[in-house]
């Protein structure tokens, strides 16, 4: 729910319409490929991809020329998009800026799926490669064994990613499992069909460092180990744009303007709450994002105090936010929502939006954020925030300090400082 496309889970959503979209024959062939992939037959029959070896040679040359100081293999459910404010992409950029070469391993539905950016240098010293080539030809990584600093970061617990750990450990890779979501709950809602609880537990057991984005995720796996580190999400000022631009005076229409950007799926977004709140004509709601069902979209478009804008480029969000008084994160109460650390909350605060949330108790501890348990509380807090805004009595004192500590750079620096400390303690 951190505004992501749900890393891998969203891919499997496509499968429900596969027959309709692709026809019986194509769908059957795709299912066959997946089955044979699982059985290992494809591995024996497939031809080696020369691009993989060429990519590894380029990385080795960079190291030998002292153009990179180490190597990080980073798994991702999404192809690299420089301007997409997602944890894994920001981690890849951070590593690049710190002088590492990055092998950016991207998930595929099956080994016949083509990546748009496969084998491209998608950012300085970041090389995108397909997961099946990486997994099937893991032995080719031996060419990079002379690199002293090597790290493998798994960002979600797919079996395909776990299979590499043993060989990588033997080659002196440090292993990080960076857990950014409640994957088991996504599995239950049908958004992470790849998930297996035993595999995730093995990730937790065998990794040198386990990081999670929230305390509930740490608590979940505390029966396995007690050194799990909570490292929340963050933001990048350069990507977010203008700072402190939210509306702090009365609008011309005399309404309280409330906004949300991100995923709008009813799996966790509380549309019932929104429709009830919209009965109050003093409130005007703005929605930016994707995933809204057609039937709900029709209802929203029929309301005079709701506006839906669709997907907006991240660099253009500020143009909309500057017309909002208050940010809103209306998530349904669930185990899934309690574990999330939404990236949007950091962006809201960067923009200067006091925020009302439901379903995510822990972010109520953040400055200028109030967690609510019901509709009545939401209405009350919205009105309180608005009165404080237009009377200039709302305090922003703690926000700046909070934002200084929660940039992506600060988050990932903390991650690697902890990893280095653990390594020293084990020597």
Secondary structure, DSSP 8 states (H G I E B T S, - for coil): --SS-TTTHHHHHGGGGHHHHHHHHHHHHHHHHHHHHHHTHHHHHS---HHHHHHHHHHHHHHHTTS-SEEEEEEESS---TT---HHHHHHHHHHHTTEEEEEEE--SSTT---TTTT-EEETTEEEEEHHHHHHTGGGGGGGTT-S-EEEEESS--HHHHTTHHHHHHTT-EEEEEE-S-HHHHHHTTS-TT--HHHHHHHHHH-SEEEESSHHHHHHTTTT-S--EE----B-HHHH-SSS-S--S--TT--EEEEEEEE--TTTB-HHHHHHHTTSTTEEEEEEEE---HHHHHHHHT-TTEEEEE---GGGHHHHHTT-SEEEEEB-SSHHHHH---HHHHHHHHHT-EEEEES-GGGGGSTTEEEESSHHHHHHHHHHHHHHHHTT----HHHHHHHHH-BHHHHHHHHHHHHHHHHHHH-
